[in-house]
Amino acid sequence: MLHFPPVRCLYLAGGGLARGRVKWFSDEKGYGFIESESGEALFVHYSQIVADGFKTLREGAPVEFEVVDGSRRREAARVRELKQD
């Protein structure tokens, strides 16, 4: 049985999810960075991408996510790519 450590989520003032854009994401490395609407750069690991199949993010794509305290920095968790209009 897998055991994952608890994740501390930092909720936004409105209690909602944060939004931002993908700065870059490396399929080879399995991680990248998201820039939040407030300008903060947040680490994102492929395991935190909510998608079917191969988990990746397109550079510049709008995303919605939770901000959590990682082991070394704040990170994006439960990341969903949003449809562009």
C-alpha positions as CSV (number, residue, x, y, z in Angstrom):
1,M,0.0,0.0,0.0
2,L,1.3,3.4,-0.9
3,H,1.6,6.1,1.7
4,F,1.7,9.8,0.8
5,P,2.6,12.4,3.4
6,P,-0.2,15.0,4.1
7,V,-0.2,18.0,1.9
8,R,-0.8,21.4,3.5
9,C,-3.0,23.4,1.2
10,L,-2.9,27.2,1.3
11,Y,-6.4,28.4,0.4
12,L,-7.0,31.7,-1.3
13,A,-8.9,34.5,0.3
14,G,-12.1,33.5,-1.5
15,G,-11.6,29.9,-0.7
16,G,-11.2,29.1,-4.4
17,L,-8.5,27.7,-6.6
18,A,-5.6,29.8,-7.9
19,R,-5.1,30.5,-11.6
20,G,-2.1,31.2,-13.7
21,R,-0.2,30.2,-16.8
22,V,2.4,27.5,-17.5
23,K,5.9,29.1,-17.8
24,W,7.5,25.9,-19.0
25,F,7.1,22.2,-18.5
26,S,9.6,19.4,-19.4
27,D,8.1,16.1,-20.4
28,E,11.6,14.6,-20.1
29,K,12.2,15.8,-16.6
30,G,8.6,15.5,-15.4
31,Y,8.3,19.0,-13.9
32,G,8.1,22.7,-14.7
33,F,6.8,26.0,-13.3
34,I,3.5,27.8,-13.3
35,E,3.3,31.6,-12.9
36,S,0.3,32.5,-10.7
37,E,-1.9,35.5,-11.4
38,S,0.0,37.2,-8.5
39,G,3.3,36.7,-10.3
40,E,4.6,33.9,-8.0
41,A,6.5,31.1,-9.8
42,L,5.3,27.7,-8.5
43,F,6.9,24.3,-9.0
44,V,4.7,21.6,-10.6
45,H,5.5,17.9,-10.8
46,Y,3.7,15.7,-13.4
47,S,2.1,13.7,-10.6
48,Q,0.1,16.7,-9.6
49,I,-1.5,17.1,-13.1
50,V,-5.1,16.1,-13.3
51,A,-5.5,14.5,-16.7
52,D,-6.1,11.2,-18.4
53,G,-3.2,9.5,-20.2
54,F,0.2,11.1,-20.5
55,K,0.5,14.0,-18.0
56,T,2.0,17.2,-19.5
57,L,1.3,20.9,-19.7
58,R,1.6,23.2,-22.7
59,E,3.8,26.3,-22.3
60,G,1.5,29.4,-21.9
61,A,-1.6,27.3,-21.2
62,P,-4.0,28.7,-18.6
63,V,-4.3,26.5,-15.5
64,E,-6.2,26.2,-12.2
65,F,-4.6,24.7,-9.2
66,E,-4.1,24.6,-5.4
67,V,-1.1,26.2,-3.8
68,V,0.7,23.9,-1.2
69,D,3.8,24.1,0.9
70,G,6.3,21.7,-0.6
71,S,9.5,20.4,1.0
72,R,11.6,23.3,-0.4
73,R,9.1,25.8,-1.8
74,R,5.5,26.5,-2.6
75,E,4.1,24.2,-5.2
76,A,1.1,23.8,-7.5
77,A,-1.1,20.8,-6.7
78,R,-4.1,19.2,-8.4
79,V,-3.3,21.2,-11.6
80,R,-6.0,21.3,-14.3
81,E,-5.4,22.9,-17.7
82,L,-8.2,25.2,-18.7
83,K,-9.8,25.5,-22.1
84,Q,-8.8,28.6,-24.0
85,D,-11.6,30.6,-25.5
